[in-house]
Amino acid sequence: MGDWTEKYRPKSLDEVIGNERAIIELRNWASLWYEKIPKKRAVILSGKAGTGKTSSALALANDFGWTAIELNTSDARNAMKIKHVATYGSVNETFSDDGKFISSRQGGRKLIILDEADNLYESTRNTNIDGNDLSDKGGKKAIIDTIKETQQPIILIVNDYYNLIKGKGDVLKNYCKLIKFFNPYSSSVFNLLKKICVKEDIFVDQKVLKTIADRCKGDVRSAINDLQSLCVDKKTVDIRSLNVLGYRDREKDIFNALREIFKTKNVKIIRENLTNLDIDPKLRLLWINENLPKEFIDFNDLANGYNALSKADIFLGRTSKKQNYSLWSYACDIMSGGVATSKTHNYPNDSYNFPTWLREKKANKNQGDIRNLIIEKISKSCHNSKYKGKDYILSYFIHMFRNNTYFAIKMKNKFDFSESEIKYLLGESHKNKLKDILNSPEIMYEKPISKTPIFSEDKKEKMQQSLFDF
């Protein structure tokens, strides 16, 4: 199925939903580079996660035919790496993807995009398990120096503008144009989700789309993630599917919580940000467990992360066994702070998956509900208990339903089976009969009376006598 947030990322600024004013400002700033190097050589795109900042920067490069050079501060925050990629790229001319030289005088530009720029630090000491120096030395200063001498447009993307400009970053206000991004209206998100459903050829109840659009609170990325998690291996999604996302209506959703854990090491900040996340620790564990191997590419980091996660699981087990819920805080700290501090590298991944186990459990529960409804209908008609209907009748009923189309059509009419109930009874091996059963004309519900006698007169007399004797 692929990642829908990447698959449906806007290719042009015209496709970005919401933030019309910000898009106009961004396009106007980019147009200045056709005439000369503008006074403000860089722009800062500031706003909450999922509002379209990175998508707008990439769409701008595509619209203007510029080569985009992305640098994520999770990968490189120290001065040496920033100079190697951003600074050298900003002062040199442009080559196309096929190696052709394009002069900046002819409009050839490189757009240098620095994502998560608010995570730059002044100078901190950090080493990995091998003793290698991973210090974030002068990353912010290197960005300032790059902007001062750049011959190419630069975009800094931040969630927290004030975290960027504090300390030495204060001078950035003199060299950068600030463009603020705000949460798009839920109606705009709704229309986007609707278009995605049409392109994926999946029918989703309008109420489901509206609920997702309202609950995402302007975070388009999380809305698309929600939609994709509901549509996995499905062609139809009804309102009942929303139960699995019932806890997503929070100011801090689980996707942002995962970003806090995987992208930072400051345990105090992580704990403060996760305080208002009203999710059972067992569910948190499932989310982290699902996405840990996707995030931690380094085997040592992955082993350390799972070591922390296993210890958290031990505390959760003791909580259940001893009914001592004070241990929950230890489990939460280990699974969040423990995992966060176990990494020695920073990784660029920014998309997370819904827990497979939780999704399968939900699917099995839905199947169980359908089965129970069928048993209830059959047991009521046969005047026996649901227990007998489940253990003695259902298996034979399913066998006949799958192997006798006339019987299936008659039972469908008798019990008023829904499409989902018929799908359950047919199973995957006989799903090709679904259309015939659903679309069967009324005349097929009654078996035609045969003109040929079934029994001879002698046979009838013998049967009647045997019934009388009985």
Phi, psi and omega in degrees: 000328179076172180274114183292332180296329177275321182299322183250025173293135182303134177269343181222157178297333179292340182269350180288129182272140179071183175053045181300318181296317180297322180295318179297316179297319181294317180293320179296319178296318180295325181295332180297333182289346176287331183271307180194176177288119184289165179298316176268100186279351180221155173238151175248119175265113186243136177166173182293160179298140175085007182270357174105019184292306181295319179299322179293320179297315180291323178294323177300314179300320180292318180296321185266359179071027180268151174277122182271128174245108182266134175228114180266129183292348173290334179273316187217112179239354182266164188299320184297314182290322179294318178295321182296321183263303188283310186295310180297323178291329185282338184255353180258164181283178188254142170240141178286175181297332179268010175090005181280135180285133178232115182288143178295336178291336178263013177095000179287118183227156169248133175259113181268118183249118178251102182276154181054041183294339179286357177265005176290144180241163179286299179192112177226149182268133181206126178232153177269185186292341178272359180086006180286143183281120177243033187296144174268069187272117171060029180297318181292319178296322179297322178295317179298314179297322180296316181295324181298322187250005185295143172252004182231151180294143181232139175236125174258131181246125184223151170268326182237099183299321185288335175289331178287317188271358180288155180067228181292341181288355182299330182289345179299335180297333181279337187249350186237147173265128181268126175237120184265136175252138181240166180296127176292157178295149181298331178295324178292319178295319179302314181296323178295314179298324179296317180295321179297318180298320179295316181293327180274356181057047178236130177272119179238130178307135182301328179293327177295313180298318181295319180296316179298316181296322180288320186283337183290344178055042176088355179275094184297322182298315180290330177295317179292321177299318178299313181299316181296320180296330179280335188264000182300124177058032180228155172245346178223133179233119180256181187296335181293336181294342181292342181303326183288342180251016186300330183269005183281352182279072183226156176294321177246102182277175187292331179294319177292326178297319178296322178297321179298317183290316187277339187255348182234169177236357182281102185297324181297315180294318179300316182295320179295318183287334182267357183301319183270008179277099187275071180230135179306135180306328179296323177290322176302316181300318180296318180296314181294317180300320181294321189259352181300311180293336178285330183272308185273101181281324180291130184298321180295316177298319180296317179296318179294322179295316179290332176296316177295319182294322180293322177295321177297322179295326177296317179295322178295322178296319178292326177300316181292317185290316184265353185055035180253093188281359173290342178285347180301320182298323177294317180298317181294319180295320182289318183287337178261295180294323180295317178292319182298319183275356182278346183273146176248356178232163172249141188239150186278350185303138179220020177231138187233152186256150174289139182304125181300317182299318181292320180294317180292324178296319179296318179296318179295324179295318178298319178296321178296321178296319179296316180300316181297325179293320178295315179300320180298318180294315182293315182297322180295321180288325181271357179058046175226173183287161177295329179298313179292323178299322180286314188274332188243336187252319190304314183298319178291321180298315179297318179300314179291322181298322183280332189252359180222101185296321178300314178299316181298317180295318180294318180291324177299320179288321183293315185262000181054050180295137175280172180298319180294325178291321178294320178300319179297315182293324180283324183072178182293326186290339182236022184293344179293344180273353187302312183297319180297320181289319182290322186262012182294134178291159184302328184297337181279348182290334179250127181288129181298144182282128181281137178280341181277127179302134180285320180236152174285167181297321179296319180297320181296316181297320179295320180293319180296320179294321181292322178294322179295316179298323180295000000 
